[in-house]
Amino acid sequence: MFWFWIIVGLIVMYILIKSVVIVNQYEMGLIFRLGKVAGILKPGVNIIIPLIDVPIKVDVRTKVIDIPPQEMITKDNAAVTIDAVIYYRVVDVDRALLEVQNYEYAIINLAQTTLRAIIGSMELDGVLDRREYINSKLLDTLDKDTDAWGVRVEKVELREIEPPKDIKDAMTQQMKAERLKRAAILEAEGEKQSKILKAEGIAQSLRIEAEGQAKAIKIVAEAAQQYFKDEAQLYKALDVTSLVLKDNTKYVISENVMDIAKKFVKQQ
């Protein structure tokens, strides 16, 4: 009898444990009762009927899935290997569980086929140069097609675009040539600028020197002009005095005196 009650107690405890379903805040879900949807699982504690109800929970946070690398053929028959990542989230739990068997696997396959179609319609140069266009085109297609599954594709990013080896080598050589060309142009521009600055420096030096010489000549000329002007006035005064007193009998000024005065002026 004792063991009977122990077994009954264990069964009751098992039923109580199985009748409680704890759902995290970032989860939602459905309750299937005998194969039919009987209710919705909400964050917190949910009560179900053990052995009859089957709870299925779905993470509704944004998730990231990798698109495995795959080789694709461009419009101009070049083989490229591309891989990508997709950011998505479940927005309708009912459709995510009822409309598609495995929405994550379905998204991966849909992304691969869509990406293959986009790359097949573009040439290699466009594939390499228009990454943002490919991302946008793939995002629009995936978001539209997965809407029926209750899934929203939020972002798509191409991680790697690997061209054929021969094309990759040619691109490397071209890049190297462009860098050498830019380096040569920069070096030539530097030499040109250096010569220009040097010439401007020489011109500036010559201009300053010429201005200095011009100022010196101007000062000398002004001084000479003033000096000769004063001397000319004195000569004129002495000449007038000599003419006035030449015939005067009261004052006799020797011509030697005039010569002495002129010499004195010159000395001054």
Secondary structure, DSSP 4 states (H G I P E B T S, - for coil): -HHHHHHHHHHHHHHHHHTEEEE-TTEEEEEEETTEEEEEE-SEEEE--TTTEEEEEEE-S-EEEEEEEEEEE-TTS-EEEEEEEEEEEES-HHHHHHT-S-HHHHHHHHHHHHHHHHHHTS-HHHHHH-HHHHHHHHHHHHHHHGGGGTEEEEEEEEEEEE--HHHHHHHHHHHHHHHHHHHHHHHHHHHHHHHHHHHHHHHHHHHHHHHHHHHHHHHHHHHHHHHHHHHHHHHHHHHHHHHHSTT-SS----HHHHHHHHHHHHH-
